[in-house]
Amino acid sequence: MCLYSQEHRGARTSRVNQLAVIDIIYSLMVSKNLDASIEAIEHTMEVTHRTLGRSSQQESAREERS
């Protein structure tokens, strides 16, 4: 097996492990103050969905003008 592919496999494993650690830390933070975390997540979803909705509306308006 080529050394190059082994390096890539090691890098990929490292990234997966880093994401697992971040996921654990995030879960611990959320579980410490569940109510506030749920409110913050819901607020983020409202803002991002509102922004996405505006983008779609803006694109529709541009298409109508063309």
ChimeraX attribute file (.defattr): number of C-alpha atoms within 10 A of each C-alpha:
attribute: neighborCount
match mode: 1-to-1
recipient: residues
	/A:1	5
	/A:2	6
	/A:3	8
	/A:4	8
	/A:5	10
	/A:6	11
	/A:7	11
	/A:8	11
	/A:9	12
	/A:10	11
	/A:11	12
	/A:12	12
	/A:13	12
	/A:14	12
	/A:15	12
	/A:16	12
	/A:17	12
	/A:18	12
	/A:19	12
	/A:20	12
	/A:21	12
	/A:22	12
	/A:23	12
	/A:24	12
	/A:25	12
	/A:26	11
	/A:27	12
	/A:28	12
	/A:29	12
	/A:30	15
	/A:31	13
	/A:32	10
	/A:33	10
	/A:34	13
	/A:35	10
	/A:36	12
	/A:37	14
	/A:38	13
	/A:39	11
	/A:40	12
	/A:41	12
	/A:42	12
	/A:43	12
	/A:44	12
	/A:45	12
	/A:46	12
	/A:47	12
	/A:48	12
	/A:49	12
	/A:50	12
	/A:51	12
	/A:52	12
	/A:53	12
	/A:54	12
	/A:55	12
	/A:56	12
	/A:57	12
	/A:58	12
	/A:59	12
	/A:60	11
	/A:61	11
	/A:62	10
	/A:63	9
	/A:64	8
	/A:65	7
	/A:66	5
